[in-house]
Amino acid sequence: MNKPTAIVFAYHSVGVRGIKSLLASGVEIKLVVSHEDNPHETIWFESVADLCAEHGIKRVTPDNPNLSEFVAELRSYVPDYIFSFYYRNMLCEEILNIPSRGAYNLHGSLLPKYRGRVPVNWAVLHGETETGATLHEMTVKPDAGAIIGQVAVPILPDDTAFEVFGKLTVASEQVLATVLPGILAGAPNRIHNDLSKGSYFGGRKPEDGRIDWAKPAQNVYNLHRAVAPPYPGAFFEHNGERFIIEKARFSGQNAAEIALNLPQGISVVDNVVFGVCGDGKAIKILALQHNSKTLSIDEVRNYFA
């Protein structure tokens, strides 16, 4: 019996785990379409390129996968399936129509919630207490096809997006282990993806990490968690210089409980750095960066005296 075949669009740790899951299920991967690493991006995740080299899988990195010449090349592989695991470009209808047995995408949220870009970061920013991994049928409209399977993971109060992404990588393996047998048997379980109960979000830029100290402390803390290193980080400017919060905790204290009449922004009290917010509460800043260096308490005191 011939092995099922697939073209896989993949990047990031989820891409690596997705490819490994397909190989473990006996799928022959004819081609992997991926991205070149961006030299301006912190690469903290696993390498699809390294995995393909290990297994002798052909890998290509087109700037635009939807050009007619490349679509024709994809068609020549005659795959049974297409899978997309954290590939960053939308795929055109012509590509989605190539596989004879379906096209599937793995998305980092509990669809229909948080459709679109960087769903983990948005979920943390909005203070969600859970998210998850969803495998769904691909359509031209992003993250809109029928849901094949989902696995939920908790978001703890102090989890950063980086920590949640680690949980999501495991959840991705779990959902694929659950649904791949049905997909490969030609009988996937389809659940309606009711978009009216969900939400769509766009991408985020480093500038979106700018802190507004006039906002409530919980909002500021959630922003920090959503973009904490290795992401670009939540930042603010003081006397024309930029500072990035490397590590923090939500103290829940009112400024009056720390010291009287603290202004919004950074204050140092008894060798503890606080960020006082618009609701009078504060976050406790455990590590503060300036010019890519973690500042000592004395250096923080000198900057914010």
Helices and strands as residue ranges (DSSP letters): E 5-10, H 12-24, E 28-33, H 48-55, E 59-60, H 68-76, E 81-85, H 93-96, E 103-107, E 115-116, H 119-125, E 130-137, E 147-154, H 161-184, G 195-197, E 200-201, G 206-209, H 217-227, E 235-238, E 241-254, H 255-258, E 265-269, E 272-276, E 281-290, E 293-294, H 297-303
